[in-house]
Amino acid sequence: MDLHVVVPAGGSGTRLWPLSRATDPKFLHPLTGTERSLLQATYDRLVPLASADRVHVVTGTAHAAAVARQLPEVPERNILVEPLARDSCAAIALAAAVIEQRSPGAVMASFAADHLIADVDAFSQTVMEAAVGAAQGKLMTIGIAPTRPETGYGYLQCSATAELGVQQPVLEFKEKPALDVATEYVSSGRYLWNASMFVWRTDVFLRELQQRSPEVYAPVTEIARAWDTDDRAAVLGELWPTIPKVAVEYAVMEPAAADGLVSTVPGDFGWSDIGDFETLGELLSTEVDGTRVVNTPGRGVVVSVDSEGVVAVPASGRLVAALGVRDLIVVDTPDAVLVCRRDRAQDIKRLTEILRDTGRTEYI
């Protein structure tokens, strides 16, 4: 099978501020329990499925050098640099169109750069089953078997009770639900978390994109035709800013699912998007006298006395001391310190919005 993999590497991880910044986003950090960054760990689990010359990374201008430095095995021509962030549809469509130019009809699998996978073998088996469906002309997703009623994720509604590793139609993409709705979803057994993992033939996806979002399709395909030529910079500079900001789910997958064109392979391989400090504390920490210390290699140390339910991220090299406190998140970086209640972890991105609105962009 002519399988190519694509890694969209964008965003600034605002719910992990101030550890994750616009210029140093979470996918460049070693938040894997090893010295490897999230991006490098993503590459490590994908390269057995597709050789390095079939790995493509879509990233922004600010991160291109760091991506190339962290992934020296990936050919320079396969690091696709977008001059402006235009959300997931533009990034994924650019990769699909460039791959289609180079290898018409190839199967393409897209996985975010900042997710964590515990069981790589189970992940690989799930991807290859999805690739079988994609080769048959289906728009495939990989849905995650939910472990709890989660209100921070979107869901995939399946046609029947989800069966691990078995293809089945997706009836509808569901938005992030309220807790009572999420509880109903999980108890029914017919809903999966949407982790934005996609597998399809490039020609099939581009055909659907042309039909459903021509305002994305037209400029992206023109850019792709010029990508491997001397005209790339001029065409990219002229057309990329005209592409609307839209997620690939809204632009293609949701309407395609309504038309019966989307299927999923349910997976259970220890997936996490490491979306906030609560998750980071659960997955990548050690207990120090009532404080969960996130293991950031070569950083600071933590002393904890009579504290309970604290998540500490000592990322400045300084000592962090907790005395008689509970249910807090404490993040120490060289130029910013965050202290918040654990039940407000999902709201941290509001701080970055305030910083942006008040002109303190150097902290973002």
Legacy VTK file of the C-alpha trace (Angstrom):
# vtk DataFile Version 3.0
C-alpha trace
ASCII
DATASET POLYDATA
POINTS 364 float
0.000 0.000 0.000
1.250 3.488 -0.907
0.809 4.942 2.602
1.938 8.455 3.446
1.606 10.002 6.908
0.974 13.655 7.702
1.639 15.390 11.016
-0.059 18.771 11.465
2.191 20.594 13.953
0.547 23.873 14.850
-1.196 25.674 17.664
0.261 26.998 20.879
-1.389 24.737 23.477
-3.044 27.596 25.357
-4.402 25.308 28.103
-0.785 24.432 28.943
0.335 28.059 29.281
2.891 29.187 30.433
4.736 25.926 29.742
3.544 25.935 26.125
4.019 29.161 24.154
3.356 30.337 20.614
7.092 30.222 19.897
7.688 27.029 21.900
4.488 24.962 21.661
3.826 21.756 23.534
4.659 19.443 20.620
8.309 20.553 20.868
8.469 19.689 24.593
9.576 16.322 26.043
6.202 15.536 27.627
6.443 11.829 26.906
8.173 10.481 29.993
11.416 10.343 27.941
13.848 12.818 26.402
11.886 12.661 23.132
9.466 15.483 22.400
5.812 14.855 21.572
6.657 15.523 17.903
9.535 13.059 17.961
7.395 10.435 19.706
4.751 10.909 16.996
7.400 10.339 14.324
8.726 7.271 16.159
5.364 5.509 16.101
4.549 6.514 12.514
7.789 5.702 10.725
7.246 1.900 10.976
4.018 2.454 8.993
5.582 4.669 6.328
9.254 5.276 5.586
10.800 8.646 6.479
10.502 9.877 2.886
6.721 9.408 3.195
6.404 11.373 6.435
5.171 14.956 5.989
4.927 17.675 8.640
2.786 20.791 8.175
3.928 23.598 10.454
4.202 27.360 10.736
7.093 29.612 9.829
8.008 30.139 13.479
8.439 26.393 14.107
9.906 25.133 10.819
13.534 25.277 11.964
12.783 23.498 15.251
10.777 20.802 13.449
13.631 20.201 11.006
16.114 20.085 13.879
14.039 17.569 15.854
13.279 15.396 12.800
16.493 15.274 10.740
15.304 12.054 9.069
12.380 13.781 7.342
13.343 15.220 3.930
13.295 19.008 3.802
10.835 18.882 0.896
8.362 17.092 3.186
8.262 19.882 5.783
5.400 21.975 4.459
5.551 25.475 5.917
2.376 27.542 6.048
2.968 31.304 6.339
-0.200 31.909 8.377
-2.322 29.640 10.561
-5.504 28.736 8.681
-6.854 25.930 10.927
-6.814 22.213 10.227
-8.583 22.048 6.876
-6.034 24.206 5.057
-3.071 22.412 6.616
-4.381 18.911 5.917
-5.614 19.865 2.452
-2.202 21.275 1.529
-0.530 18.016 2.510
-3.122 15.983 0.618
-2.723 18.102 -2.513
1.090 17.987 -2.439
1.064 14.207 -1.924
-1.457 13.833 -4.737
0.875 15.787 -7.034
3.789 13.523 -6.160
1.976 10.191 -5.767
-1.542 10.232 -7.263
-4.131 8.163 -5.412
-1.928 7.549 -2.375
-3.442 6.677 0.984
-2.753 9.421 3.519
-3.043 9.191 7.312
-3.072 12.356 9.435
-2.168 12.490 13.143
-1.579 15.498 15.401
1.955 16.184 16.624
1.006 16.631 20.281
-0.813 13.433 21.259
0.431 10.614 23.465
-0.082 6.914 22.647
0.667 4.219 25.236
0.169 1.027 23.153
1.966 1.585 19.852
1.279 -1.931 18.520
-2.485 -1.559 19.017
-2.301 1.887 17.432
-0.498 0.513 14.361
-3.026 -2.285 13.909
-5.893 0.216 14.087
-4.245 2.517 11.538
-3.657 -0.305 9.073
-7.302 -1.414 9.319
-8.359 2.175 8.635
-5.969 2.241 5.664
-7.748 -0.793 4.211
-11.036 1.127 4.293
-9.371 4.209 2.841
-7.957 2.211 -0.065
-11.549 1.205 -0.856
-12.510 4.868 -1.200
-13.919 5.597 2.247
-13.160 8.672 4.323
-11.878 6.986 7.485
-11.431 8.217 11.026
-9.947 6.489 14.040
-12.296 6.907 16.976
-11.171 6.459 20.566
-13.112 4.159 22.870
-14.146 6.542 25.694
-13.030 5.763 29.228
-15.193 8.404 30.926
-17.902 10.991 30.145
-15.595 13.695 28.774
-16.998 17.150 28.010
-13.782 18.444 26.421
-13.903 16.218 23.312
-16.159 15.928 20.302
-17.757 12.548 19.601
-18.431 10.238 16.659
-21.865 8.624 16.571
-21.575 5.077 15.224
-24.252 3.056 13.489
-24.018 0.264 16.072
-22.186 -0.625 19.273
-18.533 0.147 18.680
-16.322 -2.923 18.211
-12.591 -2.421 18.534
-10.660 -2.777 15.282
-13.784 -3.217 13.140
-14.827 -0.691 10.492
-18.284 0.792 10.846
-20.146 3.804 9.471
-20.133 7.167 11.239
-23.608 8.664 11.359
-22.705 12.070 12.729
-19.970 14.193 14.285
-21.138 15.563 17.640
-19.907 18.753 19.285
-18.463 18.819 22.800
-21.426 17.803 25.004
-22.650 18.730 28.458
-21.849 16.199 31.190
-25.284 14.548 31.211
-25.181 14.126 27.431
-21.619 12.777 27.544
-22.725 10.268 30.178
-25.519 9.056 27.876
-23.058 8.797 24.980
-20.620 6.634 26.929
-23.265 4.347 28.428
-24.809 3.690 24.991
-21.581 2.179 23.603
-22.234 3.800 20.204
-20.105 6.906 20.599
-16.357 7.392 20.282
-14.094 10.326 21.041
-13.094 12.259 17.940
-9.287 12.533 18.091
-8.978 14.107 14.610
-7.176 11.057 13.225
-8.003 10.708 9.540
-7.116 8.196 6.828
-8.171 8.520 3.169
-7.008 8.417 -0.412
-5.766 11.848 -1.391
-7.825 11.916 -4.580
-11.003 10.962 -2.695
-10.477 13.626 -0.041
-9.697 16.332 -2.592
-12.804 15.422 -4.571
-14.948 15.839 -1.463
-13.137 19.064 -0.564
-13.829 20.467 -4.025
-17.516 19.667 -3.691
-18.013 20.839 -0.105
-15.451 23.631 0.382
-14.390 24.994 -3.008
-13.086 28.149 -1.328
-10.411 25.967 0.315
-9.917 23.562 -2.578
-9.205 26.109 -5.315
-6.286 27.991 -3.710
-4.804 24.889 -2.054
-4.622 22.897 -5.263
-3.103 25.838 -7.144
-0.487 26.187 -4.401
0.234 22.449 -4.552
0.802 22.585 -8.312
3.478 25.215 -7.701
4.928 23.605 -4.575
7.858 21.791 -6.198
8.622 24.640 -8.600
10.380 27.998 -8.411
6.959 29.671 -8.224
6.102 28.284 -4.779
6.887 31.395 -2.738
4.991 33.757 -5.015
1.891 31.559 -5.341
1.878 30.700 -1.636
2.235 34.337 -0.616
-0.589 35.417 -2.893
-3.124 32.663 -2.256
-2.579 31.304 1.267
-4.014 34.394 3.042
-7.229 34.017 1.013
-8.008 30.556 2.449
-10.738 30.663 5.127
-10.012 29.417 8.636
-12.063 26.260 9.107
-11.609 22.862 10.746
-11.567 19.849 8.461
-14.464 18.363 10.436
-16.728 21.281 9.546
-15.485 21.685 5.982
-15.566 18.048 4.856
-16.123 15.307 7.387
-19.416 16.381 8.972
-21.288 16.852 5.680
-19.660 13.737 4.221
-20.797 11.703 7.248
-24.350 12.947 6.705
-24.082 11.528 3.177
-22.878 8.144 4.447
-19.284 8.498 3.216
-17.401 8.327 6.534
-16.430 5.232 8.494
-14.382 4.680 11.632
-12.203 2.056 13.238
-12.604 2.175 17.033
-9.290 2.063 18.853
-8.165 1.578 22.435
-4.440 2.244 22.701
-3.976 4.603 25.635
-4.562 7.857 23.756
-4.307 11.311 25.310
-4.128 14.761 23.769
-2.418 16.102 26.937
-4.866 18.967 26.754
-4.366 20.457 30.225
-2.303 20.273 33.388
-4.775 17.874 35.005
-3.988 15.311 32.305
-0.285 16.075 32.471
-0.368 15.444 36.218
-2.150 12.121 35.750
0.154 10.775 33.049
3.620 12.205 33.559
4.206 12.871 37.220
5.617 11.414 40.399
4.168 11.817 43.882
6.085 14.006 46.352
4.270 14.298 49.679
0.830 15.141 48.302
2.110 16.977 45.218
2.260 15.463 41.754
5.455 16.719 40.133
5.445 16.724 36.329
8.668 15.232 35.060
10.251 17.863 32.827
13.840 16.685 32.161
16.632 18.812 33.596
14.333 21.333 35.312
13.662 22.393 38.906
12.792 20.485 42.058
9.775 20.483 44.361
9.481 20.379 48.142
6.009 19.666 49.504
4.804 19.724 53.126
1.255 19.040 54.344
-0.141 19.572 50.836
-2.755 17.587 48.957
-3.926 17.354 45.364
-1.301 19.749 44.000
0.116 19.505 40.451
3.511 21.228 40.169
5.493 21.871 36.993
8.994 23.126 37.924
10.139 24.332 34.503
12.477 27.181 35.426
15.279 25.438 37.284
14.129 27.036 40.540
12.907 25.328 43.675
9.099 25.174 44.000
7.885 24.778 47.585
4.292 23.927 48.564
3.229 24.277 52.204
-0.248 23.424 53.501
-2.077 23.945 50.183
-4.467 21.740 48.269
-6.027 21.286 44.834
-3.757 23.744 43.044
-1.811 23.828 39.795
1.563 25.571 40.072
3.629 26.124 36.914
6.986 27.881 37.234
8.754 29.062 34.056
11.605 31.567 33.678
9.353 34.542 32.893
5.865 33.558 34.143
4.328 31.732 37.099
0.820 30.240 37.030
-1.168 29.413 40.172
-4.749 28.221 39.750
-7.299 25.861 41.249
-7.291 22.422 39.657
-10.977 22.685 38.785
-10.156 25.708 36.597
-7.570 23.906 34.436
-9.735 24.176 31.311
-9.951 27.967 31.722
-6.221 28.718 31.556
-6.490 29.706 27.906
-8.526 32.730 29.055
-5.333 34.121 30.548
-3.635 34.027 27.149
-6.613 35.872 25.662
-6.259 38.600 28.294
-2.529 38.876 27.635
-3.188 39.196 23.914
-5.944 41.773 24.400
-3.753 43.899 26.686
-0.730 43.809 24.398
1.453 41.550 26.550
2.152 39.263 23.623
5.751 38.584 24.706
4.306 36.255 27.354
2.184 34.285 24.917
LINES 1 365
364 0 1 2 3 4 5 6 7 8 9 10 11 12 13 14 15 16 17 18 19 20 21 22 23 24 25 26 27 28 29 30 31 32 33 34 35 36 37 38 39 40 41 42 43 44 45 46 47 48 49 50 51 52 53 54 55 56 57 58 59 60 61 62 63 64 65 66 67 68 69 70 71 72 73 74 75 76 77 78 79 80 81 82 83 84 85 86 87 88 89 90 91 92 93 94 95 96 97 98 99 100 101 102 103 104 105 106 107 108 109 110 111 112 113 114 115 116 117 118 119 120 121 122 123 124 125 126 127 128 129 130 131 132 133 134 135 136 137 138 139 140 141 142 143 144 145 146 147 148 149 150 151 152 153 154 155 156 157 158 159 160 161 162 163 164 165 166 167 168 169 170 171 172 173 174 175 176 177 178 179 180 181 182 183 184 185 186 187 188 189 190 191 192 193 194 195 196 197 198 199 200 201 202 203 204 205 206 207 208 209 210 211 212 213 214 215 216 217 218 219 220 221 222 223 224 225 226 227 228 229 230 231 232 233 234 235 236 237 238 239 240 241 242 243 244 245 246 247 248 249 250 251 252 253 254 255 256 257 258 259 260 261 262 263 264 265 266 267 268 269 270 271 272 273 274 275 276 277 278 279 280 281 282 283 284 285 286 287 288 289 290 291 292 293 294 295 296 297 298 299 300 301 302 303 304 305 306 307 308 309 310 311 312 313 314 315 316 317 318 319 320 321 322 323 324 325 326 327 328 329 330 331 332 333 334 335 336 337 338 339 340 341 342 343 344 345 346 347 348 349 350 351 352 353 354 355 356 357 358 359 360 361 362 363
